[in-house]
């Protein structure tokens, strides 16, 4: 009889991120969540074109977000809202 082995399943990065943010919040940290659900409207045509050009890639973006985008969002809110936010990965 041939033995079959199951591949070890890693914990979801999304769940890990939620646990980490919940823990930081319980410790008194201020958490800004930028997760989005399903959009009720179509994206702009330029976004659709960019998505189509990257459709050959199979991997997801990092759950924590793209580092350059996180930094840009942090800078935007620092300037606009005068809040101290770091876009660095945890």
C-alpha distances in whole Angstrom, upper triangle without the diagonal:
4,6,9,13,16,19,22,25,28,31,33,36,38,37,38,41,42,42,44,46,47,47,49,51,51,53,55,55,56,53,53,50,50,47,48,47,47,50,53,54,53,53,56,56,56,53,51,52,50,47,47,47,44,42,40,39,36,36,38,41,41,41,44,46,47,49,52,52,52,55,57,56,57,60,61,61,63,66,66,65,66,63,61,58,56,53,51,47,46
4,6,10,13,16,19,22,25,28,30,33,35,35,35,38,40,39,41,44,44,44,47,49,49,50,53,52,53,50,50,48,47,45,45,44,44,48,50,51,50,50,53,53,52,49,48,48,47,44,43,44,41,39,37,35,32,33,35,38,37,38,41,42,43,45,48,49,48,51,53,53,54,57,58,58,60,63,63,62,63,60,58,55,52,50,48,44,43
4,7,10,13,15,18,22,25,27,30,32,32,32,35,36,36,37,40,41,41,43,45,45,46,49,48,49,47,47,45,45,42,43,42,42,45,48,50,49,48,51,51,51,48,46,47,45,42,42,43,40,37,35,34,31,31,32,35,35,35,38,40,41,43,46,46,46,48,51,50,51,54,55,55,57,60,60,59,60,57,55,52,49,47,45,41,40
4,7,10,13,15,19,22,24,27,29,28,29,32,33,33,34,37,38,38,40,42,42,44,47,45,46,43,44,41,41,38,39,38,38,42,44,46,45,45,48,47,47,44,43,43,42,39,39,39,36,34,32,31,27,27,29,32,31,31,34,36,37,39,43,43,42,45,47,47,48,51,52,52,54,56,57,56,57,54,52,48,46,44,42,38,37
4,6,9,12,15,18,21,23,26,25,25,29,30,29,31,34,34,34,37,39,39,40,43,42,43,40,41,38,38,35,37,36,36,40,42,44,43,43,46,46,45,42,41,42,40,37,37,38,34,32,31,29,25,25,26,29,28,28,31,33,34,36,39,40,39,42,44,44,45,48,49,49,50,53,53,53,54,50,49,45,43,40,38,34,34
4,6,9,12,15,17,20,22,22,22,25,27,26,28,31,31,31,34,36,36,37,40,39,40,37,37,35,35,32,33,32,33,36,39,41,40,40,43,43,42,39,38,39,37,34,34,35,32,30,28,26,23,22,23,26,25,25,28,30,32,33,37,37,36,39,41,41,41,45,46,45,47,50,50,49,50,47,46,42,40,37,35,32,31
4,6,9,13,15,17,20,19,20,23,24,24,25,28,29,29,32,34,34,35,38,36,37,34,35,32,32,29,30,30,31,34,37,38,38,37,40,40,39,36,35,36,34,31,32,32,29,27,26,23,20,19,20,23,22,22,25,27,28,30,33,33,33,36,38,37,38,41,42,42,44,47,47,46,47,44,42,39,37,34,32,28,28
4,6,10,12,15,18,17,17,20,21,21,22,25,26,26,28,30,31,32,35,33,34,31,32,30,30,27,29,29,30,33,36,38,37,37,40,40,39,36,35,37,34,31,33,33,29,28,27,24,21,19,20,22,20,20,23,25,27,28,32,32,31,34,36,35,36,39,40,40,42,45,45,44,45,42,40,36,34,32,30,26,25
4,7,9,12,14,13,14,17,18,18,20,22,23,23,26,28,28,29,32,31,31,28,29,26,26,24,25,25,26,30,33,35,34,34,37,37,37,33,33,34,32,29,30,31,27,26,25,22,19,17,17,19,18,17,20,22,24,26,29,29,28,31,33,33,33,37,37,37,39,42,42,41,42,39,37,34,31,29,27,24,23
4,6,8,11,11,10,13,15,15,16,19,20,20,22,24,25,26,29,27,28,25,26,23,24,21,23,23,25,28,32,33,33,32,35,36,35,31,31,33,30,27,29,30,26,25,25,22,18,16,15,17,15,14,17,19,21,23,26,26,25,28,30,29,30,33,34,34,35,38,39,38,39,35,34,30,28,26,24,20,19
4,6,9,7,7,10,12,11,13,16,16,17,19,21,22,23,25,24,25,22,23,20,21,19,21,21,23,26,30,32,32,31,34,35,34,31,31,33,30,27,30,30,27,26,26,23,20,17,16,17,14,13,15,18,20,22,25,25,23,26,29,28,28,31,32,32,33,36,36,35,36,33,31,28,26,24,22,19,17
4,5,5,6,9,10,11,12,14,15,17,18,20,21,23,25,23,23,20,20,17,18,15,17,17,19,23,26,28,28,27,30,32,31,27,27,29,27,24,26,27,24,23,23,20,17,14,13,14,12,10,12,15,18,20,23,22,21,24,26,25,25,29,29,29,31,34,34,32,34,30,29,26,24,22,21,17,16
4,5,5,6,9,10,10,12,14,15,16,18,20,21,23,21,21,17,18,15,15,13,16,17,19,22,25,27,27,26,29,30,29,25,26,28,25,23,25,26,22,22,23,19,17,13,11,11,9,6,9,11,14,16,19,19,17,20,23,21,22,25,26,26,27,30,30,29,30,27,26,22,20,18,17,13,13
4,5,5,6,9,10,11,12,14,15,16,18,20,21,19,19,15,15,12,13,10,13,13,16,19,22,24,25,24,27,28,28,24,25,27,24,22,25,26,22,22,23,20,18,15,12,12,10,6,8,11,14,16,20,18,16,20,22,20,21,24,25,24,26,29,28,27,29,26,25,21,20,18,17,14,13
4,5,5,6,9,10,10,12,14,15,16,18,20,19,19,16,16,14,15,13,15,15,18,21,24,27,27,27,30,32,31,27,28,30,28,25,28,29,26,25,27,23,21,18,15,15,13,10,11,14,18,19,23,21,19,23,25,23,23,27,27,26,28,31,31,29,30,27,26,23,22,20,19,16,14
4,5,5,6,9,10,11,12,14,15,17,19,17,18,15,16,14,16,14,17,18,21,24,27,29,30,29,32,33,32,29,30,32,29,27,30,30,27,27,27,24,22,18,16,15,12,10,10,14,17,18,21,21,18,21,24,22,22,26,27,25,27,30,30,29,29,26,24,21,20,18,17,13,11
4,5,5,6,8,10,11,12,14,15,17,15,15,12,12,11,12,11,14,16,19,22,25,27,28,26,29,31,30,26,28,30,27,25,28,29,25,26,27,23,22,18,15,14,11,8,7,11,14,15,19,17,15,18,20,18,18,22,23,22,23,26,26,25,26,22,21,18,16,15,14,11,9
4,5,5,6,9,10,10,12,14,15,14,14,11,12,10,12,10,14,15,18,21,24,26,27,26,29,32,31,27,29,31,29,26,30,31,27,27,29,26,24,21,17,17,14,10,10,13,17,18,21,20,17,20,22,20,19,23,24,22,24,27,27,25,26,22,21,18,18,17,17,14,12
4,6,5,6,9,10,11,12,14,13,14,12,14,13,15,14,17,18,22,25,28,30,31,30,33,35,35,31,32,35,32,30,33,34,30,30,32,28,26,23,20,19,16,13,13,16,20,20,24,22,20,22,25,22,22,26,26,24,26,29,29,27,28,24,23,20,19,19,18,15,12
4,5,5,6,9,10,11,13,11,12,10,13,12,15,14,18,20,23,26,29,31,32,30,33,35,34,31,32,34,32,30,33,33,30,31,32,28,26,23,20,19,15,12,11,15,18,18,21,20,17,20,22,20,19,23,24,22,23,27,27,25,25,22,20,17,16,16,15,12,9
4,5,5,6,9,10,11,9,9,7,9,9,12,12,16,18,21,23,27,29,30,28,31,34,33,29,31,33,30,29,32,33,30,30,32,29,27,24,21,19,16,13,11,14,17,17,20,19,16,18,20,18,17,21,21,19,20,24,24,22,22,18,17,15,14,14,14,12,10
4,6,5,6,9,10,9,10,8,11,11,14,14,17,19,22,25,27,30,31,30,33,36,35,32,33,36,33,31,35,36,33,33,35,31,30,26,23,22,19,16,14,18,21,21,24,23,19,22,24,21,20,24,24,22,23,27,26,24,24,21,20,17,18,18,18,16,13
4,5,5,6,9,9,11,10,13,14,17,17,21,22,26,28,31,33,35,34,36,39,38,35,36,39,36,34,37,38,35,35,37,33,31,28,25,23,20,17,16,19,22,22,25,24,21,23,25,23,21,25,26,24,24,28,28,25,25,22,20,18,18,18,18,16,13
4,5,5,7,5,8,8,11,12,16,17,20,23,26,28,31,33,34,33,35,38,37,33,36,38,35,33,37,37,34,35,37,33,32,28,25,23,20,17,15,18,21,20,23,22,18,20,23,20,18,22,23,20,21,24,25,22,22,18,16,15,15,16,15,14,11
4,5,5,5,6,6,10,11,15,16,19,21,25,27,29,32,33,32,35,38,37,33,35,38,35,34,37,38,35,36,38,35,33,30,26,24,22,19,16,19,22,22,24,23,19,21,23,20,19,22,23,20,20,24,24,21,21,17,16,15,16,17,17,16,14
4,5,7,9,10,14,15,19,19,22,24,28,30,32,35,36,35,38,41,40,37,39,41,39,37,41,41,38,39,41,37,36,32,29,27,24,21,19,22,26,25,28,27,23,25,27,24,22,26,26,23,24,28,27,24,24,20,20,18,19,20,20,19,16
4,6,9,11,15,16,20,21,24,27,30,32,35,37,39,37,40,42,41,38,40,42,40,38,42,42,39,40,42,38,37,33,30,28,25,22,20,23,26,25,27,26,23,24,26,24,22,25,26,23,23,27,27,24,23,20,18,17,18,20,19,18,15
4,7,9,13,15,19,21,24,26,30,31,34,36,37,36,38,41,40,37,39,42,39,38,42,42,39,40,42,39,38,34,31,29,26,23,20,23,26,24,27,26,22,23,25,22,20,23,24,21,21,24,24,21,20,17,16,15,17,19,19,19,16
4,6,10,12,16,18,21,24,28,29,31,33,35,33,35,38,37,34,36,38,36,35,38,39,36,37,39,36,35,31,28,25,22,20,17,20,22,21,23,22,18,19,21,19,16,19,21,17,17,21,21,18,18,14,13,12,13,15,15,15,13
4,7,10,13,16,19,21,25,26,28,30,32,30,32,35,34,31,34,36,33,32,36,37,34,35,37,34,34,30,27,24,22,19,16,18,21,20,21,20,16,17,19,16,14,17,18,14,15,18,18,15,15,11,11,10,12,13,15,15,14
4,6,10,12,15,18,22,23,25,27,29,27,29,32,31,28,30,33,30,29,33,33,31,32,34,31,30,27,23,21,18,16,13,15,18,17,19,17,14,15,17,14,13,16,17,14,15,18,18,15,16,12,12,10,11,12,13,13,12
4,6,9,12,15,19,19,22,24,25,23,25,29,27,24,27,29,27,26,30,30,28,29,32,29,28,25,21,19,17,15,12,13,16,16,17,15,12,14,15,11,10,14,14,11,13,16,15,13,14,11,11,9,11,11,13,13,13
4,6,9,12,15,16,19,21,22,21,23,26,25,22,24,27,25,23,27,28,26,26,29,26,25,22,19,16,15,12,10,11,14,15,17,14,12,14,15,12,12,16,15,13,16,18,17,16,17,15,15,12,13,12,14,13,13
4,6,10,13,14,17,18,19,17,20,23,22,18,21,23,21,20,24,25,22,23,26,23,23,20,17,14,13,11,10,9,12,14,15,12,10,13,13,10,11,15,14,12,15,18,17,16,18,15,16,13,14,12,14,14,15
4,7,10,12,15,17,18,16,19,22,22,18,20,22,20,19,22,24,21,22,24,22,21,18,15,13,13,10,10,10,13,15,17,14,12,16,16,13,15,18,17,16,19,21,20,19,22,19,20,16,17,14,16,15,16
4,7,8,11,13,14,13,17,19,20,16,17,21,19,17,20,22,20,20,23,22,21,19,15,14,15,12,13,12,15,18,19,15,15,18,18,15,17,20,18,18,21,23,21,21,23,21,22,19,20,17,20,19,20
4,6,9,12,13,14,17,20,20,17,18,21,20,18,21,23,21,20,23,22,21,19,16,16,17,14,15,15,18,21,22,19,18,22,21,19,21,24,22,21,25,26,25,24,27,25,26,23,23,21,23,22,22
4,7,9,10,11,15,17,19,15,15,19,18,16,18,21,20,19,22,21,20,19,16,17,18,16,18,17,19,23,23,20,20,24,23,21,23,26,24,24,27,28,26,26,29,28,29,26,26,24,26,24,26
4,5,7,8,12,15,16,13,13,17,17,15,18,21,20,19,23,22,22,21,18,18,20,18,20,18,20,23,23,20,20,24,22,20,23,25,23,23,26,27,25,25,28,27,28,26,27,24,26,26,27
4,7,9,13,15,18,15,15,19,20,18,20,23,23,22,25,25,25,25,22,22,24,22,23,22,24,27,27,23,24,27,25,23,26,28,25,25,29,29,27,27,30,29,31,29,30,27,30,29,31
4,6,9,12,14,13,12,16,17,16,18,21,21,20,24,24,24,24,22,22,24,23,24,22,23,26,26,22,24,27,24,22,26,27,24,25,29,29,26,27,30,30,32,29,30,28,30,30,32
4,7,9,11,10,9,12,14,13,14,17,18,17,21,22,22,23,20,21,23,23,24,22,22,26,25,22,23,26,24,22,26,27,25,26,29,29,27,28,31,31,32,30,30,28,30,30,32
4,6,8,6,7,10,11,10,12,15,15,16,19,20,21,21,19,18,21,21,22,19,19,22,21,18,20,23,21,19,23,24,22,23,26,26,24,26,29,29,30,27,28,25,27,27,30
4,5,5,7,9,10,11,13,15,16,17,20,21,22,23,21,20,23,23,24,21,20,23,22,19,21,23,21,20,24,24,21,23,27,26,24,26,29,29,31,28,29,26,28,29,31
4,5,5,6,9,10,10,12,14,15,19,20,22,23,21,21,24,25,26,22,22,25,23,20,23,25,23,22,26,26,24,26,29,29,27,29,32,32,34,31,31,28,30,30,33
4,5,5,6,9,10,11,13,14,17,18,21,21,20,19,22,23,24,21,19,22,20,18,21,23,20,20,24,24,22,24,27,27,25,28,30,31,31,29,29,26,28,28,31
4,5,5,6,9,10,11,12,16,16,18,18,16,16,19,20,21,17,16,19,18,15,18,20,18,18,22,22,20,23,26,25,24,26,29,29,29,27,26,23,25,25,28
4,5,5,6,9,10,10,14,15,17,18,17,17,20,21,22,19,19,22,21,18,21,24,22,21,25,26,24,26,29,29,28,30,33,32,33,30,29,26,28,27,30
4,5,5,6,9,10,13,14,17,18,18,18,21,23,24,21,19,22,21,19,22,24,22,23,26,27,25,28,30,30,29,31,34,34,34,31,31,27,29,28,32
4,5,5,6,9,12,12,15,15,15,14,18,20,21,17,16,19,17,16,19,21,19,20,23,24,23,25,28,28,27,29,32,31,31,28,27,24,25,25,28
4,5,5,6,10,10,12,13,12,12,16,18,19,16,15,19,18,16,19,22,20,20,24,25,24,26,29,29,29,30,33,32,32,29,27,24,25,24,27
4,5,5,8,10,12,14,14,15,19,21,23,20,19,22,21,20,23,25,24,24,28,29,27,30,32,33,32,34,36,35,35,32,31,27,29,28,31
4,6,7,9,12,14,15,15,19,21,23,20,18,21,20,19,22,24,23,24,27,28,27,30,32,32,32,34,36,35,35,32,30,27,28,27,30
4,5,6,9,10,11,12,15,18,20,17,15,18,18,17,20,22,21,22,25,26,26,28,31,31,31,33,35,34,33,30,28,24,25,24,27
4,5,7,10,11,13,16,18,21,18,17,21,21,20,22,25,24,25,28,29,29,31,33,34,34,35,37,36,35,32,30,27,27,26,28
4,6,9,12,14,17,19,22,20,18,22,22,21,24,26,26,27,30,31,31,33,35,36,36,38,39,38,37,34,32,28,28,27,29
4,6,8,10,13,16,19,16,15,18,19,19,21,24,24,24,27,29,29,31,33,34,34,35,37,35,34,31,29,25,25,23,25
4,7,10,13,15,18,16,16,19,20,20,22,25,25,25,28,30,30,31,34,35,35,36,38,36,35,31,29,25,25,23,25
4,7,9,11,14,13,13,16,18,18,19,22,23,23,25,27,28,29,31,33,33,33,35,33,32,28,26,22,21,19,21
4,6,8,11,10,11,14,16,15,16,19,20,20,22,24,25,26,28,30,30,30,32,29,29,25,23,19,19,17,18
4,6,8,7,7,10,12,11,12,15,16,16,18,21,21,22,24,26,26,27,28,26,25,21,19,16,16,13,16
4,5,5,6,9,12,11,11,14,16,16,17,20,21,21,23,25,26,26,27,25,23,19,17,14,13,10,12
4,5,8,11,14,13,12,15,17,16,17,20,21,21,23,25,25,25,26,23,22,18,17,14,13,10,11
4,7,8,11,10,9,12,14,13,13,17,18,18,19,22,22,22,23,20,18,15,13,10,9,7,8
4,6,9,7,6,10,11,11,12,15,16,16,18,20,21,21,22,20,19,15,13,9,10,8,11
4,6,5,6,9,10,11,12,14,15,17,18,20,21,22,23,21,19,16,13,10,10,9,13
4,5,5,6,9,10,11,12,14,16,16,19,20,21,21,19,17,14,11,7,7,7,11
4,5,5,6,9,10,11,12,14,15,17,18,20,20,19,17,14,12,8,9,11,14
4,5,5,6,9,10,10,12,14,15,16,17,18,17,16,13,12,8,10,11,15
4,5,5,6,9,10,11,12,14,15,16,16,15,13,10,8,5,7,8,12
4,5,5,6,9,10,10,12,14,15,15,14,12,9,7,4,7,10,13
4,5,5,6,9,10,11,12,14,14,14,13,11,10,8,11,13,16
4,5,5,6,9,10,10,11,13,12,12,9,9,7,11,13,16
4,5,5,6,9,10,10,10,9,8,5,6,5,9,12,14
4,6,5,6,9,10,10,9,9,8,8,8,11,15,17
4,5,5,6,8,9,10,11,10,11,11,14,17,19
4,5,5,5,7,6,8,7,10,10,14,17,19
4,6,6,5,5,6,7,9,11,14,17,19
4,6,5,8,9,10,13,14,17,20,22
4,6,8,11,12,14,15,19,22,23
4,5,9,10,14,15,18,21,22
4,7,9,12,15,18,21,22
4,6,10,12,15,18,18
4,7,10,12,15,16
4,6,9,12,13
4,5,9,10
4,7,9
4,6
4
